[in-house]
Amino acid sequence: MLFNVEINNQEVSAKKGETILSLLNRNGISVPTLCNLAGMTPSGSCRMCIVEVEGMQDLVPACSHPVEEWMRIKTHSPRVMRARRTIVELLLASHPDDCLYCDRSGACELQDLAVELNIRERKFPRKRNNVQIDKACQAIERDPSKCILCGRCILTCNNVIGVHAIDVIGRGSNSRIGTSYNKGLNFNGCVKCGQCITVCPTGALTERSSLTKVLDALHNPELTVALQFSPTTPASITEDFGLKPGKDVLNLLRTALRMIGFDYILDTSFGADVAIMEEATEIQHRLRDRKNLPVLTASCPSWVKYIHEFRPAFIPNLLSTRSPQQIMGTLIKNYFISSEAKAHEKIFSVSVMPCTSKKYEADKETNAKDNIKNVDAVLTTRELVKLIRLSGIDLASLEPEPTDTFHGIRSSAGKLFGVAGGPLEGTVRTLYNIMTSQELSPMKISDLRGLKEIKEARIKVGKQFLNVVAVSGLANAIKVLDEIESGRDNIDILEVMACPYGCINGGGQKIGTDDKSLKSRMKAIYDVDEEEMIKVAHKNPNVGLVYERVFGKPGSPQAMELLHNVVTDPS
């Protein structure tokens, strides 16, 4: 049912049941909000989106109030602007004055609102919050003094990730956002995904920075510093340097990293190719023996942590193959560089990931050998952008530098690991070859592509059919696990990425990513798959060399020792 309402003296068409905020957005009228998240049940807690409705005594929150036929709405009346200004002034009264060195300065929504409302001085006396910064977590740092109680992190943790690691604690004026028993993120059900960081409007939640550690290594002449970057990195950083969104700037990135001082620059997609070889072999054995099905992928550390902590009955279903990050770290220290007679302890291995949980993964004792980690430091995509700018490099003005090492060659299947459904598609291509001695045709599996959060495909492999499911958003995966426990038996392989749409939307990516950017990043990855000559891991000639020189064959004792997890303890 459509009807007309008046907004700022103009008649517009409204839909019965929609909120005032939805109506305003549809008509290109912007009002500020700090607590609202698209697709989530509105709470109206921040009150920033208040509007004036003629005939109503109080201002009403546009995000949670339904539009009605009789309404005459003012979105920027003097009364509304005074109220919004007062809200921001009250928030600033208990907010730290550290904008000069806050991690979110320039990308802080509270800061933007203060500028927009022309707030130039502190109106109310500052109320100091004597709270301790939570630094116990390997991946995420939490500063409660910067929290404005918007509740976005709670909504995201509950509805998108499904682990309920954050909640409101205390009552009344003593209410605050915290963790169970106020013990910190490292001691509750947090899976380190970092999605809370991406929705936080201030600097209350940030990644645990490794920049200083990496800079120290770069300036240490005794260390050889190697860097691997994830499949999403070239497509993601363009947005920060004024380049075409989603453009793959692979060779420009190599030039920048060389200028910064990294001795070796590698693509994690090569590690993904090796992971595919191991995974496909492991899956083939499981399907043959009908053992520990459905197979659960294990490249997403947030997903693996969830299984270990919340659903231990599914631990046997997880693939034992390490993640591409850890495989690449292992190859760096045991093959690529150590083959040049460099001691493991003199090699400093850095990875650039779109994900904060990769910091947690790199810090696990199970991902170290003789107390030497496979990966010494993990930078998020955001941290890499800071490092490039800190080094005074204008990415757009650089000349591209092609790969100069044989291990820079990777298949486009390895590149697909950046998007939900991609790891499964890449693995199925090689699994098909192992099971039939033929190539999958067509290689593109359309049912596993796109922005759907649950994607299913049925693939004929020889005389049998393979049922595969790719899920993004951990809360969606939890629903699928519930279905499996309730008797669903038509899934052979289940791929899960904790972040919605996969690593292109990881917790370490640019703050404020929208659907347009996600589609651009996804397109850049799929364009690589379309253009590359090598589309399957088993045809990467240098993967073959690695097996010939080091592992023998996928699943060999040497491969099991270096490329697989044999310990199930998640701590």
MITI-560968 format. One record per residue (C-alpha): residue number from 1; x, y, z; residue in one letter. Coordinates in steps of 0.02 Angstrom, whole numbers. Layout:
// MITI-560968
BATI,n,u,v,w,res
BATI,NUM,X,Y,Z,A
...
END
This chain:
// MITI-560968
BATI,n,u,v,w,res
BATI,1,0,0,0,M
BATI,2,68,170,-52,L
BATI,3,22,339,21,F
BATI,4,92,514,21,N
BATI,5,179,602,165,V
BATI,6,264,770,177,E
BATI,7,452,784,207,I
BATI,8,529,957,219,N
BATI,9,378,1031,129,N
BATI,10,388,906,-14,Q
BATI,11,263,764,-45,E
BATI,12,340,592,-66,V
BATI,13,268,418,-87,S
BATI,14,286,300,63,A
BATI,15,258,115,87,K
BATI,16,152,50,229,K
BATI,17,260,-27,366,G
BATI,18,426,53,318,E
BATI,19,523,160,440,T
BATI,20,547,346,422,I
BATI,21,734,317,396,L
BATI,22,701,196,253,S
BATI,23,587,324,172,L
BATI,24,716,461,191,L
BATI,25,854,353,117,N
BATI,26,746,305,-32,R
BATI,27,720,489,-69,N
BATI,28,902,541,-52,G
BATI,29,880,630,115,I
BATI,30,1023,596,235,S
BATI,31,1007,600,424,V
BATI,32,1149,545,538,P
BATI,33,1145,384,638,T
BATI,34,1270,298,751,L
BATI,35,1179,140,801,C
BATI,36,1087,87,643,N
BATI,37,1149,-59,537,L
BATI,38,1068,-109,374,A
BATI,39,971,-271,388,G
BATI,40,970,-268,579,M
BATI,41,824,-234,696,T
BATI,42,837,-48,740,P
BATI,43,862,-1,922,S
BATI,44,851,188,915,G
BATI,45,980,195,1053,S
BATI,46,1092,334,987,C
BATI,47,948,454,946,R
BATI,48,1052,540,812,M
BATI,49,922,508,677,C
BATI,50,783,599,770,I
BATI,51,662,700,664,V
BATI,52,520,819,703,E
BATI,53,344,760,661,V
BATI,54,208,889,665,E
BATI,55,79,850,800,G
BATI,56,199,743,905,M
BATI,57,268,819,1064,Q
BATI,58,434,726,1063,D
BATI,59,562,705,927,L
BATI,60,557,528,857,V
BATI,61,699,412,801,P
BATI,62,683,388,614,A
BATI,63,767,217,615,C
BATI,64,635,132,723,S
BATI,65,475,234,699,H
BATI,66,356,178,560,P
BATI,67,297,309,436,V
BATI,68,111,349,440,E
BATI,69,-2,431,312,E
BATI,70,-38,590,410,W
BATI,71,144,634,444,M
BATI,72,228,799,404,R
BATI,73,413,774,441,I
BATI,74,556,897,466,K
BATI,75,728,819,459,T
BATI,76,838,972,491,H
BATI,77,730,1095,586,S
BATI,78,815,1207,717,P
BATI,79,744,1098,856,R
BATI,80,813,939,777,V
BATI,81,984,1016,747,M
BATI,82,997,1078,926,R
BATI,83,952,905,991,A
BATI,84,1080,816,880,R
BATI,85,1212,940,931,R
BATI,86,1176,910,1115,T
BATI,87,1187,721,1091,I
BATI,88,1360,736,1014,V
BATI,89,1417,859,1148,E
BATI,90,1363,738,1283,L
BATI,91,1456,595,1198,L
BATI,92,1612,703,1185,L
BATI,93,1601,743,1371,A
BATI,94,1657,566,1412,S
BATI,95,1766,537,1259,H
BATI,96,1957,546,1261,P
BATI,97,2041,694,1175,D
BATI,98,2166,588,1078,D
BATI,99,2108,616,900,C
BATI,100,2285,663,845,L
BATI,101,2346,486,872,Y
BATI,102,2187,383,880,C
BATI,103,2189,239,757,D
BATI,104,2020,292,687,R
BATI,105,2056,477,664,S
BATI,106,1991,525,493,G
BATI,107,1876,374,489,A
BATI,108,1782,407,652,C
BATI,109,1596,438,635,E
BATI,110,1588,533,800,L
BATI,111,1727,647,738,Q
BATI,112,1635,673,573,D
BATI,113,1474,719,664,L
BATI,114,1565,845,773,A
BATI,115,1633,928,615,V
BATI,116,1464,919,527,E
BATI,117,1375,1000,675,L
BATI,118,1512,1132,693,N
BATI,119,1558,1083,870,I
BATI,120,1720,1175,908,R
BATI,121,1734,1166,1096,E
BATI,122,1688,1056,1243,R
BATI,123,1523,1118,1313,K
BATI,124,1506,999,1459,F
BATI,125,1641,961,1589,P
BATI,126,1739,807,1542,R
BATI,127,1693,650,1638,K
BATI,128,1844,536,1643,R
BATI,129,1814,350,1623,N
BATI,130,1940,252,1725,N
BATI,131,1940,96,1619,V
BATI,132,2080,-19,1565,Q
BATI,133,2120,-52,1382,I
BATI,134,2094,-237,1341,D
BATI,135,2256,-294,1258,K
BATI,136,2251,-478,1303,A
BATI,137,2181,-534,1135,C
BATI,138,2308,-574,999,Q
BATI,139,2196,-500,864,A
BATI,140,2085,-362,934,I
BATI,141,2116,-217,1052,E
BATI,142,1969,-143,1148,R
BATI,143,1970,32,1225,D
BATI,144,1808,51,1326,P
BATI,145,1841,237,1354,S
BATI,146,1801,268,1170,K
BATI,147,1641,165,1170,C
BATI,148,1482,267,1140,I
BATI,149,1361,123,1179,L
BATI,150,1292,117,1003,C
BATI,151,1275,-72,1011,G
BATI,152,1332,-107,834,R
BATI,153,1464,-231,891,C
BATI,154,1333,-327,991,I
BATI,155,1214,-336,843,L
BATI,156,1353,-396,728,T
BATI,157,1426,-522,849,C
BATI,158,1254,-594,887,N
BATI,159,1169,-589,716,N
BATI,160,1310,-602,589,V
BATI,161,1438,-706,684,I
BATI,162,1323,-790,810,G
BATI,163,1443,-810,958,V
BATI,164,1374,-676,1076,H
BATI,165,1548,-628,1138,A
BATI,166,1498,-447,1177,I
BATI,167,1349,-381,1274,D
BATI,168,1285,-240,1382,V
BATI,169,1340,-261,1562,I
BATI,170,1284,-158,1711,G
BATI,171,1122,-61,1732,R
BATI,172,1060,116,1708,G
BATI,173,1195,248,1704,S
BATI,174,1323,113,1743,N
BATI,175,1284,18,1583,S
BATI,176,1431,-19,1469,R
BATI,177,1476,-137,1330,I
BATI,178,1591,-275,1386,G
BATI,179,1625,-461,1391,T
BATI,180,1568,-604,1502,S
BATI,181,1624,-574,1681,Y
BATI,182,1722,-425,1611,N
BATI,183,1870,-542,1578,K
BATI,184,1913,-476,1405,G
BATI,185,1898,-538,1227,L
BATI,186,2033,-668,1247,N
BATI,187,1941,-763,1383,F
BATI,188,1767,-784,1311,N
BATI,189,1687,-848,1152,G
BATI,190,1765,-719,1036,C
BATI,191,1822,-799,871,V
BATI,192,1937,-651,827,K
BATI,193,1851,-616,660,C
BATI,194,1857,-427,682,G
BATI,195,1684,-393,612,Q
BATI,196,1652,-289,769,C
BATI,197,1795,-175,716,I
BATI,198,1720,-142,545,T
BATI,199,1554,-81,619,V
BATI,200,1624,16,768,C
BATI,201,1597,203,734,P
BATI,202,1745,256,843,T
BATI,203,1914,188,897,G
BATI,204,1841,79,1035,A
BATI,205,1884,-78,936,L
BATI,206,2041,-93,828,T
BATI,207,2159,-229,770,E
BATI,208,2310,-269,877,R
BATI,209,2441,-179,774,S
BATI,210,2600,-266,715,S
BATI,211,2670,-116,621,L
BATI,212,2807,-76,747,T
BATI,213,2863,-257,751,K
BATI,214,2875,-262,561,V
BATI,215,2967,-95,550,L
BATI,216,3093,-155,679,D
BATI,217,3124,-311,576,A
BATI,218,3145,-210,416,L
BATI,219,3279,-104,499,H
BATI,220,3371,-253,572,N
BATI,221,3516,-294,453,P
BATI,222,3533,-469,526,E
BATI,223,3359,-520,471,L
BATI,224,3296,-574,301,T
BATI,225,3117,-510,291,V
BATI,226,2993,-600,179,A
BATI,227,2814,-545,150,L
BATI,228,2667,-643,82,Q
BATI,229,2504,-557,34,F
BATI,230,2331,-633,25,S
BATI,231,2231,-655,-137,P
BATI,232,2120,-507,-88,T
BATI,233,2259,-382,-53,T
BATI,234,2292,-313,-229,P
BATI,235,2106,-291,-262,A
BATI,236,2070,-211,-92,S
BATI,237,2202,-75,-71,I
BATI,238,2154,18,-230,T
BATI,239,2012,107,-140,E
BATI,240,2136,191,-22,D
BATI,241,2249,257,-160,F
BATI,242,2125,333,-281,G
BATI,243,2137,191,-406,L
BATI,244,1991,107,-493,K
BATI,245,1893,9,-360,P
BATI,246,1926,-176,-370,G
BATI,247,2070,-159,-494,K
BATI,248,2203,-291,-468,D
BATI,249,2364,-192,-439,V
BATI,250,2472,-345,-409,L
BATI,251,2631,-281,-491,N
BATI,252,2615,-104,-423,L
BATI,253,2603,-181,-250,L
BATI,254,2761,-282,-279,R
BATI,255,2853,-122,-326,T
BATI,256,2793,-33,-168,A
BATI,257,2841,-178,-56,L
BATI,258,3014,-188,-134,R
BATI,259,3038,-1,-102,M
BATI,260,2986,-23,79,I
BATI,261,3127,-147,101,G
BATI,262,3056,-323,97,F
BATI,263,3186,-447,35,D
BATI,264,3060,-574,-31,Y
BATI,265,2883,-541,-92,I
BATI,266,2769,-689,-114,L
BATI,267,2587,-720,-156,D
BATI,268,2488,-823,-30,T
BATI,269,2392,-891,-180,S
BATI,270,2539,-1008,-208,F
BATI,271,2512,-1075,-32,G
BATI,272,2328,-1093,-78,A
BATI,273,2379,-1200,-226,D
BATI,274,2477,-1316,-111,V
BATI,275,2329,-1316,11,A
BATI,276,2215,-1369,-132,I
BATI,277,2328,-1516,-173,M
BATI,278,2326,-1575,8,E
BATI,279,2140,-1542,34,E
BATI,280,2086,-1628,-126,A
BATI,281,2188,-1782,-81,T
BATI,282,2119,-1785,96,E
BATI,283,1940,-1762,34,I
BATI,284,1960,-1900,-95,Q
BATI,285,2013,-2021,42,H
BATI,286,1866,-1970,153,R
BATI,287,1740,-1990,12,L
BATI,288,1813,-2159,-34,R
BATI,289,1805,-2222,145,D
BATI,290,1642,-2129,187,R
BATI,291,1730,-2066,343,K
BATI,292,1706,-1904,442,N
BATI,293,1578,-1831,322,L
BATI,294,1530,-1698,284,P
BATI,295,1705,-1631,260,V
BATI,296,1726,-1460,341,L
BATI,297,1854,-1339,269,T
BATI,298,1982,-1266,390,A
BATI,299,2063,-1116,306,S
BATI,300,1963,-988,407,C
BATI,301,2036,-980,585,P
BATI,302,1878,-901,658,S
BATI,303,1776,-1049,595,W
BATI,304,1904,-1174,661,V
BATI,305,1905,-1088,830,K
BATI,306,1715,-1094,836,Y
BATI,307,1714,-1281,802,I
BATI,308,1845,-1317,935,H
BATI,309,1763,-1207,1065,E
BATI,310,1576,-1231,1034,F
BATI,311,1550,-1387,927,R
BATI,312,1690,-1511,969,P
BATI,313,1588,-1656,900,A
BATI,314,1630,-1589,726,F
BATI,315,1819,-1581,754,I
BATI,316,1849,-1748,662,P
BATI,317,1757,-1674,512,N
BATI,318,1881,-1530,493,L
BATI,319,2014,-1547,360,L
BATI,320,2186,-1564,437,S
BATI,321,2269,-1461,300,T
BATI,322,2340,-1298,365,R
BATI,323,2279,-1131,299,S
BATI,324,2366,-1052,147,P
BATI,325,2446,-923,263,Q
BATI,326,2526,-1058,370,Q
BATI,327,2576,-1165,221,I
BATI,328,2660,-1015,141,M
BATI,329,2746,-973,305,G
BATI,330,2808,-1152,317,T
BATI,331,2874,-1148,138,L
BATI,332,2961,-981,168,I
BATI,333,3059,-1047,316,K
BATI,334,3085,-1225,259,N
BATI,335,3106,-1211,72,Y
BATI,336,3106,-1044,-19,F
BATI,337,3233,-951,89,I
BATI,338,3311,-1084,200,S
BATI,339,3369,-1169,39,S
BATI,340,3485,-1020,22,E
BATI,341,3574,-1072,182,A
BATI,342,3485,-947,294,K
BATI,343,3447,-1005,471,A
BATI,344,3262,-1010,517,H
BATI,345,3286,-888,661,E
BATI,346,3361,-760,541,K
BATI,347,3207,-762,430,I
BATI,348,3066,-643,480,F
BATI,349,2904,-695,396,S
BATI,350,2764,-567,374,V
BATI,351,2592,-593,301,S
BATI,352,2463,-466,243,V
BATI,353,2287,-530,273,M
BATI,354,2111,-457,260,P
BATI,355,2075,-539,426,C
BATI,356,2114,-507,609,T
BATI,357,2095,-690,657,S
BATI,358,2250,-729,555,K
BATI,359,2346,-639,694,K
BATI,360,2271,-763,816,Y
BATI,361,2311,-908,700,E
BATI,362,2493,-856,680,A
BATI,363,2514,-846,869,D
BATI,364,2453,-1024,904,K
BATI,365,2584,-1143,971,E
BATI,366,2528,-1275,846,T
BATI,367,2588,-1161,706,N
BATI,368,2768,-1159,764,A
BATI,369,2910,-1283,753,K
BATI,370,3047,-1286,886,D
BATI,371,2974,-1122,953,N
BATI,372,2999,-1038,785,I
BATI,373,2835,-974,712,K
BATI,374,2787,-1005,532,N
BATI,375,2727,-824,523,V
BATI,376,2809,-696,637,D
BATI,377,2692,-549,609,A
BATI,378,2524,-521,525,V
BATI,379,2470,-354,452,L
BATI,380,2290,-319,406,T
BATI,381,2251,-234,241,T
BATI,382,2225,-73,340,R
BATI,383,2398,-89,418,E
BATI,384,2478,-116,247,L
BATI,385,2398,45,183,V
BATI,386,2472,136,334,K
BATI,387,2643,59,300,L
BATI,388,2642,114,117,I
BATI,389,2592,291,166,R
BATI,390,2718,295,309,L
BATI,391,2852,252,181,S
BATI,392,2802,402,74,G
BATI,393,2751,296,-75,I
BATI,394,2622,354,-203,D
BATI,395,2555,189,-269,L
BATI,396,2472,268,-420,A
BATI,397,2636,341,-485,S
BATI,398,2738,180,-477,L
BATI,399,2797,72,-621,E
BATI,400,2734,-108,-604,P
BATI,401,2864,-238,-559,E
BATI,402,2833,-415,-621,P
BATI,403,2866,-565,-512,T
BATI,404,3050,-610,-509,D
BATI,405,3040,-775,-414,T
BATI,406,2975,-940,-473,F
BATI,407,2862,-958,-321,H
BATI,408,2767,-803,-376,G
BATI,409,2677,-910,-505,I
BATI,410,2507,-966,-443,R
BATI,411,2349,-1034,-522,S
BATI,412,2190,-932,-526,S
BATI,413,2113,-1069,-417,A
BATI,414,2226,-1010,-276,G
BATI,415,2171,-831,-308,K
BATI,416,1989,-884,-282,L
BATI,417,2023,-908,-96,F
BATI,418,1982,-724,-70,G
BATI,419,1795,-742,-96,V
BATI,420,1664,-855,-17,A
BATI,421,1640,-1009,-124,G
BATI,422,1809,-984,-206,G
BATI,423,1911,-1107,-100,P
BATI,424,1779,-1240,-131,L
BATI,425,1777,-1205,-318,E
BATI,426,1966,-1213,-329,G
BATI,427,1974,-1374,-228,T
BATI,428,1834,-1459,-326,V
BATI,429,1929,-1427,-489,R
BATI,430,2077,-1528,-426,T
BATI,431,1970,-1656,-335,L
BATI,432,1879,-1690,-498,Y
BATI,433,2046,-1722,-583,N
BATI,434,2103,-1840,-445,I
BATI,435,1941,-1939,-451,M
BATI,436,1918,-1948,-639,T
BATI,437,2091,-1911,-717,S
BATI,438,2001,-1779,-820,Q
BATI,439,1975,-1592,-806,E
BATI,440,1812,-1517,-744,L
BATI,441,1720,-1433,-887,S
BATI,442,1669,-1296,-876,P
BATI,443,1789,-1251,-736,M
BATI,444,1683,-1106,-679,K
BATI,445,1555,-1165,-549,I
BATI,446,1423,-1028,-561,S
BATI,447,1320,-1094,-415,D
BATI,448,1466,-1056,-298,L
BATI,449,1484,-875,-355,R
BATI,450,1398,-712,-309,G
BATI,451,1347,-625,-148,L
BATI,452,1227,-757,-82,K
BATI,453,1275,-807,95,E
BATI,454,1230,-991,71,I
BATI,455,1276,-1066,-98,K
BATI,456,1248,-1247,-149,E
BATI,457,1306,-1346,-299,A
BATI,458,1281,-1524,-359,R
BATI,459,1425,-1583,-469,I
BATI,460,1434,-1746,-566,K
BATI,461,1602,-1829,-538,V
BATI,462,1616,-1987,-640,G
BATI,463,1464,-2093,-595,K
BATI,464,1427,-2005,-431,Q
BATI,465,1367,-1834,-378,F
BATI,466,1459,-1719,-259,L
BATI,467,1351,-1604,-151,N
BATI,468,1445,-1450,-93,V
BATI,469,1392,-1300,10,V
BATI,470,1483,-1134,36,A
BATI,471,1427,-1026,181,V
BATI,472,1485,-853,233,S
BATI,473,1437,-768,395,G
BATI,474,1469,-883,542,L
BATI,475,1289,-868,604,A
BATI,476,1232,-947,440,N
BATI,477,1356,-1089,462,A
BATI,478,1289,-1121,636,I
BATI,479,1116,-1146,561,K
BATI,480,1186,-1271,435,V
BATI,481,1275,-1366,575,L
BATI,482,1110,-1373,668,D
BATI,483,1028,-1448,513,E
BATI,484,1166,-1579,500,I
BATI,485,1143,-1625,683,E
BATI,486,957,-1640,651,S
BATI,487,984,-1766,512,G
BATI,488,1027,-1672,353,R
BATI,489,1139,-1791,256,D
BATI,490,1152,-1717,81,N
BATI,491,1314,-1618,106,I
BATI,492,1483,-1693,59,D
BATI,493,1591,-1538,81,I
BATI,494,1549,-1383,183,L
BATI,495,1656,-1227,159,E
BATI,496,1636,-1091,290,V
BATI,497,1704,-914,298,M
BATI,498,1660,-822,458,A
BATI,499,1648,-650,375,C
BATI,500,1499,-612,260,P
BATI,501,1548,-640,77,Y
BATI,502,1720,-703,128,G
BATI,503,1891,-624,144,C
BATI,504,1845,-480,28,I
BATI,505,1742,-419,178,N
BATI,506,1862,-475,314,G
BATI,507,1884,-390,481,G
BATI,508,2051,-316,425,G
BATI,509,1984,-231,270,Q
BATI,510,1948,-46,244,K
BATI,511,1821,28,365,I
BATI,512,1658,77,282,G
BATI,513,1656,-54,143,T
BATI,514,1493,-52,47,D
BATI,515,1412,-175,-74,D
BATI,516,1484,-83,-224,K
BATI,517,1661,-107,-158,S
BATI,518,1628,-290,-118,L
BATI,519,1565,-322,-293,K
BATI,520,1718,-233,-366,S
BATI,521,1838,-338,-261,R
BATI,522,1744,-496,-308,M
BATI,523,1748,-449,-493,K
BATI,524,1935,-416,-487,A
BATI,525,1964,-592,-418,I
BATI,526,1848,-675,-544,Y
BATI,527,1928,-574,-686,D
BATI,528,2097,-650,-639,V
BATI,529,2018,-823,-650,D
BATI,530,1947,-780,-820,E
BATI,531,2112,-713,-889,E
BATI,532,2242,-832,-815,E
BATI,533,2307,-978,-917,M
BATI,534,2333,-1090,-764,I
BATI,535,2164,-1115,-682,K
BATI,536,2198,-1269,-575,V
BATI,537,2324,-1299,-437,A
BATI,538,2381,-1467,-506,H
BATI,539,2442,-1383,-667,K
BATI,540,2549,-1255,-578,N
BATI,541,2722,-1317,-630,P
BATI,542,2806,-1243,-476,N
BATI,543,2687,-1332,-358,V
BATI,544,2748,-1489,-444,G
BATI,545,2928,-1436,-411,L
BATI,546,2892,-1410,-226,V
BATI,547,2821,-1586,-213,Y
BATI,548,2964,-1658,-314,E
BATI,549,3098,-1576,-206,R
BATI,550,3017,-1576,-33,V
BATI,551,2858,-1675,-6,F
BATI,552,2857,-1812,-136,G
BATI,553,2669,-1814,-159,K
BATI,554,2513,-1744,-75,P
BATI,555,2476,-1831,89,G
BATI,556,2653,-1900,106,S
BATI,557,2733,-1913,280,P
BATI,558,2836,-1757,242,Q
BATI,559,2680,-1663,188,A
BATI,560,2583,-1722,341,M
BATI,561,2722,-1659,455,E
BATI,562,2737,-1484,382,L
BATI,563,2570,-1448,296,L
BATI,564,2442,-1526,413,H
BATI,565,2379,-1498,590,N
BATI,566,2392,-1652,698,V
BATI,567,2346,-1569,863,V
BATI,568,2163,-1528,894,T
BATI,569,2186,-1419,1049,D
BATI,570,2119,-1247,999,P
BATI,571,2212,-1149,1133,S
END
